[in-house]
């Protein structure tokens, strides 16, 4: 009889979500307070716009915030161990490289006014006379920035799935950003304001406050992106969805184990496994249930292994196991035992052909005579997992199967 095991988020998950929410609110409060302090400073020196002008204090803060977002994104990219070559552009995690470079560019744009100078250069090179229409080139450049960023995020969206707990805050960041862009369009020239407000004195005052609001929303948006980047960097180190270790621990552990075992001529095995038809499972039961099923099977696997074996979460949905002192045959036996254990639970999976939840396994092992580095061991296990998926799922394939095929 097939049974549907009820999974519910643990207490730690709820606490972690509340903690993230509070931290994000604190980030925004700091930005708001900084803007208010800047306003008081501007009033004290008799120029309300002075703190928001290029080269002033808030510009320095903006540069630091954007640089920090770039740094966090770069760190996430490097943790995923993506190599620098053309093939890396196809990897989903390369999105963090583009995000890092994008915010690095924005940081220098903040200091060196790159888009303003580009606007001026276009007018000079093409001998364009400044009018109410041509002076909007600056706005088009800003729009191009935003569209480029949205395209990169959409194209490499799979690389952000692991960070789903941070993504809801993006709507706030982009809301502040869109308000800033709208205000920039309105205040770039005074023609719109003076058209709506006939009193020149009042129009000038409104224009000044709109420019201040534009800079304020820009500063707050940068703080929101900083908070999101900080949260994503935390996810790499601690994943609340499962109790096993995560990516940063994996790469540190595999390097140490490989160095130790290769030095003394010992073997170790790698198992990479994945829930079959996981996307269909999420479509049938929802993302929360999908996260909980990964937590469940990860804990089940962890409890079924020896104390000397290590379990890690990899790429959001995959589970990687390091089996110490095991050759390929012994590691394959462990994987087959785990496969049967998961299948025997008879957890309902309406999106799978068998109607129950199963897992596919790819197995590889370090052999000093044939494999010289730890990356090759993982690549072999990855290929074996892909073969297990493509050849019917709910099975174990190992590196020798790849060599034979």
N, C-alpha and C positions, 0 to 999 in steps of 0.2 A: 504493500500500500504506500503510495506516494504521500509524503507529508510536506507541508510548507512550514519551515522553521521561522518563527517570528523573530525578527531582528529589530532592535531599537537602539538609538544612539545612547552611548554611555554617559554617565554623569560628567566625566572629564571633558567630553566633546562639548557639552553645553557650557561648562565653565570656560573652556578655551574660546568659544564663540563670543561670550560676554566680555572676556578679557580683550579680544581683538576689537570689539565694538568700542569699548571704553578708550583703548589706546588711539583708535582712529579719531574719536571725538577730541581727545587731548591734543592730537596733532593740529586739528582744525582750530581749537581754542587758542593755541599758541600763535597760529597765523593771524587770527582776528585781533588778539591782544597786540601783536606786533604792528598791525595796521593802525590800531587806535593810538598807540604810543607815537607812531610816525605822524599822525594827525596833530597830536598835542605839540610835538616838536615843531611842525610846520607853522602852527599858530603862534608859537613862542618867538619864532624868527621873522614872523610877518609874511611868510610865503607858504601857503598851504600845500603847494605842489612840490616844494623843494625836496622833501624826503623821497619823493617818488621819481625824481628825475634821474637820467642816466648818470652813473658815477657816484650816486649818493648811497646811503646806508642800505636801503632796501634792495638796491641792485646787487650789492655784495651778498646779502642774505639769499637772494634769488639764485645767484651764481653757485653758492654753496649747496643749496637744496637740489638744484639740477645736477650738480656734480655728484652729490650723494646718490641720487636715483641712478645715475649712470654707473656708479661704482657698485651698488647693490646688484644691478642687472648683469654687470660684467662677472661678478662673483658667482651668480647663479649659472651663467653660461659656462664658466670654467669648471664648475662642479660636475656638470654633465659630461665632461671629458670629450667635447666635440673637437675633432681635429681641424686644423686650418687647411682646407683644400676645397676644391670646387664641389666635391661630393657632399661636403658638410652643409652646403646651402640647401640641400634637400632634407636635412635632419630637422625635426620639428622643434628641437630645443634651440636652434639657431635664432629663433625669434628674440631670445634674450640678448644676443649679440647686436641685432638691429636696434632693439630698445636702448641698449647701452650707448651705441654710437649716436642714436637720435637725440638722447638727452645730453650727451656730451656736446653735440653741435648746438643745442639750444642754450647750454650754459655759456658757450663762447659767443653765441649770438646776443645773449643778454649783455655781455660786457663790451663787445666790439661792434654791436649794431649791424650785424651782417645783412639782415633783410632790408634795413633802411638804406644801407650803402648800395645794395643790389638794385633797389628802386632808383636811386640816383644814377647808377651806372647805366641802367637801361635807357633812362631819359637822355643821358649824354651820348651814348653810342649810336642810338637810333634817331638822335636829334628830335626828340618828342617834346613838344611844347606843353608845359604844365597847364592842365585844365581840370575842371571838376571831375571829369571822367578818367583822364590819364593818371591823376593823382591817386586813383584807387589801385594802382599796380601793387602798392605795398600790401593792401588787403588781400589781393590775389595770391601773393607770396605766402602770407600767413595761412590762407585757405589751402594752399598746396602742401604746406607742412602737415596740416591736420589730415588731409586726404591720404597722404603718403603713410602716415602713422596708422590710420585705420585700415589701409590695404595690407600692410605688413602684419598687423594683429589678426586680421581676418584670414589671410593666406596661411599663417602658421598658428592658427587657433588651437590646434591639437597640442602644441607645446605649452599651452596655458591651462589645460584641463586639470593638472595636478594642483593648481593654485585656486581652485574653484571657491574656496572659503574667502579669498581676498577679492575676487572679481566683482561681487555686488557693490563694492565701494567705488568701482570705476565710474558708475553712473553719476556719483557726486562729483568726482574729479572732472569728468567731461561736461557736466552741467555748469560748473564754475568756469571751465574753459570756454564753452560756447557763449556764456554771458560776456566774458572778457572780449571775445572776438566781435560780438555784436556791438558792444560799447566802442571798440576800436574803429569799427566801420562808421559809427555815428560821429565820433570825435576826431577822426582823421582830418576832416575838413569841417569848418563851421557852417557850411552851406545848408545842411539838413536842419540844424538847430535854429539858425537865423531865419529859415523858411517857416518853421513852426512857431517861433517866438519873435514877434515884431520888435519888442523892446530890446534894443541892443545891449543895455546894461544887464538886464535879466538874462538874456541869451548868453552873454559872456560868463555870468556866474554859473548858470546851468552847465555850460560847456566845461568849466573848470572842475565842477564836482563830478561830472560824468567821467572825466579823465582820471580823477582820483579813484573813482569806483572801479574803472577799468584796471588800473594798476593793483588795486586791492584784491579784486577777483583773480587776477593773474597770480598774485602771491599766494592766495589761499589754494588755488588749483595746484600750484607747485607743491604745496605742503601735503595736499591729498595724495598726489602721485608719490611723494616721499613716503607717506604712511603705507601705501600699498606695496611699494618696493621693499620696505622694511619687513612687512608681513610675509611677503613671498620668500625673502631670504630666510626667515624663521622656519617656514614650511620645509625647506631643504634639510634643516637640522633636526626638527622635531615634527613628526607627522601625527596629529591626534587621531587619525582614523584607524591606525593599527598600533599594537604594542611592540611590534618588532622594530628593528633599526631601519634607518633610511639611507638615502643616497650618499651623503657625505661619509657616513660610517662605512658604507659598502666599499667605496674606493680606497679609504684608508686601510680597511681590513684586508682587502684582496691583495693590495700591494705588500703588506707585511707578511701575509701568509705565503704569497708566491716567493718572496725573497727567502723566507725561512725554509720552505719545502724544497725549492730548487737548490739551495745551498747544501742540504743534506741528502739530496737525491730521493725525496719522498713524494708520494702522489697526493693529490687532492681532487675532488670532483666538484663540478658546478652543475646545478639544476636550476633552470628557469622555467617557471610554470605560469599559466594564465587561465582564467575562467573562460570556458568555451562560450561563444556567442554572448560576450559580456554586454555589448551594445544593445542587443535584443533584451537582455535582462533589465538593463536600465530603462529601456523604453516600456517594458511591461510593469516594472515595480517602482520606478523612480530613482533619482540620483541618491537619495538618502539610503534607500534599501541597497543600492549598488555599493555604496561605501561600506555599509554594514556587512555585506556578504564578503567583501575583500578582507575586512577585519576578522570575520569569523574563520574563513579558511586559512588565513595567515596564522592565527592563534592555534588552530587545529594542527596545522603542519608543524608549528614550533614545538607544540607539546608532544608530537610524535617522533621527534628526532633526538639524537644523543645530545648530552650537555656540551660536547665538544664541537657540535655543528652550529653554524650561524645562519640566521634567517634575516633577509632584508627586503624592503619594499623597493621596487625599481620601476621608474616610468609611470608612476601612478597606479597602475593596475597589475603589474607583473610582480611576482615574488621570486627572489633569487636565494638559493641555498648553497652554502659552501660546506661540502662534506669532507671533513678532514681524514687523511690517511685512507682514502678510497680510490681504487682504480676505476676505469670506465665501466667494467662489468658490475662491480659492487655498487657504484653510484646509480646505475640503471636499475638495479634491484630495489634500491631505496625509492627511486622515483615511481616504479611500478607499484610498490606497496602504498605510497601516498595516493596515487591515482585511484586504486581500488578503494581506499578508505573514504575518499571524497565521494566517489560514486555510490558507495554503500549507504550513505546518509539519506539518499532519496529525497533531496531537497527539490521542491517543485521549481521548474524553469519553463514557463510557457513559451518562451522564445527559442527553445532548443528542439532539435529533431527528436531527441529521446524523451523529452518532457521532464527531465531531471537535470540538476546541475552537475556538470562534469568539468574536468580540467585537462589541458594538454601540457606535456612536459618535454623540454629539450635538455639533453644531457651531454656534458663534455667532461674531460678530465685532463689534468696536467700530466704530461709525460715528457721528462727531460730530454729524451732522445728525439722527439718529434715537434714539441712545442716549446718555444723559447721565452715567451712573454705572457703575462696574465691577460692582456687584451685578446690575444688569440684564443684563449680558453673560453672567454665570454662570447666572442664572435661565433665560435663553433657551437656553443650551446644555443645562441640566438638562431642560427641557421637550422639546428635540429628542431627547435620549437616551431619555426615557420613550416618545416616539413610535417610536423605532427598536426598542425592546424590545417594545412592544405590536403593532407591525406585522410581526412575524416574526423579529426579531433578525438578527444577522450583516449589518448594513447601516448606512449613514450617513444621518442625517437632520440638516437644518440649520434655522435659525430661520425661514427663509422657508417651509419646509414647515408649520410651526406656524401661521404667519400665513394661509396658504392654506386650511388645514383649519378 
